[in-house]
Amino acid sequence: MQKIVNLYLALLSNIKKLQPFMMLAARLWIAKIFLVSGWLKITDFNNTITLFTYEFPVPFLPPLIAAIFGTFFELTCSGLLILGLATRLAAIPLIVMTAVINFTYLQAAEHYHWATILGLILCYGGDKFSLDYLIAKRYAVIKNSY
C-alpha cells in the first residue's frame, strides 16, 4: 500500500510542476479574448459608442462612459495579464465585465468559462512566469503570496 501512496505522491509532485505553464496559458488565453475586443473598440470608437447605445447598452452607465470603461479595462487589464503584473487586480474588472455582458446582453456558456479562468487567476495570481512573482521574490514575500 505504501508503494501505491508513494507513486501517487510522485505523480502529484510532477503534475504540480505544470502549474506555472497552465497559469501562463490561462492568462494569455483570456488576455487575447479581451485584447482583441478592446482593440476592435478602439479602432472604430464612434461605432463602439453606437453599439453601446443601441446594441448592448449597460443599464447603469451612459453609452459613452460604458464605451470608455469597456475599452480601457479590456486593453489595460489584458496587457497586465500578459505581463503577469497585478494579475489578481487585473482579473477583477474583467470578471465584472464578463458578468455585465452575461446578465445584461447575452447569456452564453463561454462567459462562464471566462469567469472561471479569471477566478483562477484571481485566486492563484500569475504564478512563476509573471512579473508579480519576480517582484514578490525580490522583496521576499513569496511565502505569503505564492
PyMOL commands that set and color helices and strands:
alter all, ss='L'
color gray80, all
select helices_A, chain A and resi 2-16+19-43+45-55+63-83+87-105+109-124+131-138+142-145
alter helices_A, ss='H'
color red, helices_A
deselect
rebuild
show_as cartoon
